[in-house]
Amino acid sequence: CFVKSLGLFFWLLLARVNRRGGVDGVGRAVLVTGCDSGFGHQLAGALDQKGFVVFAGCLSPDGEGAQNLIRESSGNLKVLKLDVTKEEEVQRAKKTVQENLPEKGLWAVVNNAGVSDWAEIEWSNVEDFHSMADINLFGAIRTAIAFLPLVRAAKGRMVFVSSIFAFFHCLNMAAYSVSKRGLEAFADCLRVEMASFGVKVSIIQPGNFSGATNILKTKTALDLWVKLDEDRKKIFNRRYVEVAHDYFKSTCTTGFKTAEPVVTAMMHALTSTRPKSRYLLVSALDTVFFKLYPLLPTVLADSVFCFSSMYRTRAEMLFVK
Ligand SMILES: NC(=O)c1ccc[n+]([C@@H]2O[C@H](COP(=O)([O-])OP(=O)(O)OC[C@H]3O[C@@H](n4cnc5c(N)ncnc54)[C@H](OP(=O)(O)O)[C@@H]3O)[C@@H](O)[C@H]2O)c1
């Protein structure tokens, strides 16, 4: 019995050491979408340094971001033209990846490409929702479906870059939330289906990193105002649109100034022997709130916004009783 216990102890110790070792990049390829800037750009460089063969999907291969990547990386990084909304570009990228795979194959796909925007639902039209979902949701689904057979063969990883707005439904973020919640539904279903093939699926949920990437779309209060028809202009007066715009801009300045926590989480999802299903990346203080928020009954979750000065200002300015 003592010998068996000792054997079990050493087996567990060995398993722990093995887990710590992680997955190395030698002979393995990773495809990352949206590498022109931001998280994707930095991850591509970090993977290259770890010895992975990197296929860096870029919207503009001749642009500054892609060219910097080529200049700063080893010959193992290849920039591909990849607009995730275009089936023909995804298929062309797949062909290039297949023709240039290292011996251990395509280890992972990081579905990172994305855009963001903000507006109240009544300031939006269905096209705003469509165009966001086309990139953030269907772009990722299209890429995942195309590359799954290669990742399945390598028993590798699928990583999806979502957002806290997948579950935190606040003012102005509806179109983005719809795209990211859909993305998480897809990733969750994929994780369940892929488990029997040994493919692991992770979701990255960054909070506010707008100061660390190019995600912020610059638009003025006037851009928002001119989109409104006369009826809406009466309800959402010009002053309120300006206040909403200034508030949004000011909240964006409060976030992380470096993309490092996100890139570290992505790297863990790709190289740890035990990647997490979800990586929540918010400040230590916000972690408690964002862990609890999805567990709250709807009535409590909605009442959280009573504590926001912006929601009170909105009610006063729009004369909502
Ligand atoms: N930054 C944050 O605060 C934050 C928070 C939560 C989640 N996220 C998510 O993180 C991911 C990366 O964003 P980021 O913050 O690193 O912003 P970013 O710097 O703008 O990077 C996004 C990248 O996606 C590319 N892209 C846009 N449309 C594309 C398309 N149709 N096909 C392929 N690539 C496309 C962009 O190219 P161009 O540069 O040429 O437009 C850019 O390279 C996104 O999915 C975003 O939703 C970001």
The ligand as a MOL file (V3000), in Angstrom:
LIG
                    3D

  0  0  0     0  0            999 V3000
M  V30 BEGIN CTAB
M  V30 COUNTS 48 52 0 0 0
M  V30 BEGIN ATOM
M  V30 1 N -9.1440 46.9840 -26.9570 0
M  V30 2 C -10.1330 46.6820 -26.1320 0
M  V30 3 O -10.4430 47.4250 -25.1910 0
M  V30 4 C -10.8920 45.4020 -26.3480 0
M  V30 5 C -11.7490 44.9800 -25.3310 0
M  V30 6 C -12.4730 43.8040 -25.4910 0
M  V30 7 C -12.3200 43.0660 -26.6440 0
M  V30 8 N -11.5000 43.4870 -27.6400 0 CHG=1
M  V30 9 C -11.4090 42.6610 -28.8440 0
M  V30 10 O -10.0480 42.4060 -29.1320 0
M  V30 11 C -9.9100 42.0840 -30.5060 0
M  V30 12 C -8.7100 42.8310 -31.0750 0
M  V30 13 O -8.9880 44.2220 -31.0160 0
M  V30 14 P -7.8960 45.3100 -30.5890 0
M  V30 15 O -8.3790 45.9410 -29.3460 0
M  V30 16 O -6.5350 44.7400 -30.6580 0 CHG=-1
M  V30 17 O -8.1550 46.4150 -31.7270 0
M  V30 18 P -7.3610 46.7750 -33.0530 0
M  V30 19 O -6.0370 47.3430 -32.6990 0
M  V30 20 O -8.2680 47.6340 -33.8610 0
M  V30 21 O -7.1610 45.3540 -33.7440 0
M  V30 22 C -8.1950 44.7410 -34.4600 0
M  V30 23 C -7.6080 44.2020 -35.7290 0
M  V30 24 O -8.6410 43.5680 -36.5070 0
M  V30 25 C -8.4900 44.0220 -37.8460 0
M  V30 26 N -9.7290 43.8910 -38.5990 0
M  V30 27 C -10.7910 44.7340 -38.6650 0
M  V30 28 N -11.7010 44.2560 -39.5150 0
M  V30 29 C -11.2080 43.1060 -40.0100 0
M  V30 30 C -11.6620 42.1510 -40.9490 0
M  V30 31 N -12.8280 42.3050 -41.6050 0
M  V30 32 N -10.8840 41.0820 -41.2300 0
M  V30 33 C -9.6990 40.9180 -40.6090 0
M  V30 34 N -9.2030 41.7830 -39.7310 0
M  V30 35 C -9.9480 42.8630 -39.4360 0
M  V30 36 C -8.0100 45.4530 -37.7130 0
M  V30 37 O -7.4330 45.9130 -38.9250 0
M  V30 38 P -7.3200 47.4950 -39.1680 0
M  V30 39 O -6.3430 47.9810 -38.1510 0
M  V30 40 O -6.8180 47.6100 -40.5590 0
M  V30 41 O -8.7000 48.0430 -38.9920 0
M  V30 42 C -6.9990 45.2890 -36.6040 0
M  V30 43 O -5.7960 44.8090 -37.0740 0
M  V30 44 C -11.2350 42.4550 -31.1680 0
M  V30 45 O -11.9780 41.2790 -31.3960 0
M  V30 46 C -11.9250 43.3180 -30.1180 0
M  V30 47 O -13.3210 43.2470 -30.2040 0
M  V30 48 C -10.7840 44.6500 -27.5110 0
M  V30 END ATOM
M  V30 BEGIN BOND
M  V30 1 1 1 2
M  V30 2 2 2 3
M  V30 3 1 2 4
M  V30 4 1 4 5
M  V30 5 2 4 48
M  V30 6 2 5 6
M  V30 7 1 6 7
M  V30 8 2 7 8
M  V30 9 1 8 9
M  V30 10 1 8 48
M  V30 11 1 9 10
M  V30 12 1 9 46
M  V30 13 1 10 11
M  V30 14 1 11 12
M  V30 15 1 11 44
M  V30 16 1 12 13
M  V30 17 1 13 14
M  V30 18 2 14 15
M  V30 19 1 14 16
M  V30 20 1 14 17
M  V30 21 1 17 18
M  V30 22 2 18 19
M  V30 23 1 18 20
M  V30 24 1 18 21
M  V30 25 1 21 22
M  V30 26 1 22 23
M  V30 27 1 23 24
M  V30 28 1 23 42
M  V30 29 1 24 25
M  V30 30 1 25 26
M  V30 31 1 25 36
M  V30 32 1 26 27
M  V30 33 1 26 35
M  V30 34 2 27 28
M  V30 35 1 28 29
M  V30 36 1 29 30
M  V30 37 2 29 35
M  V30 38 1 30 31
M  V30 39 2 30 32
M  V30 40 1 32 33
M  V30 41 2 33 34
M  V30 42 1 34 35
M  V30 43 1 36 37
M  V30 44 1 36 42
M  V30 45 1 37 38
M  V30 46 2 38 39
M  V30 47 1 38 40
M  V30 48 1 38 41
M  V30 49 1 42 43
M  V30 50 1 44 45
M  V30 51 1 44 46
M  V30 52 1 46 47
M  V30 END BOND
M  V30 END CTAB
M  END
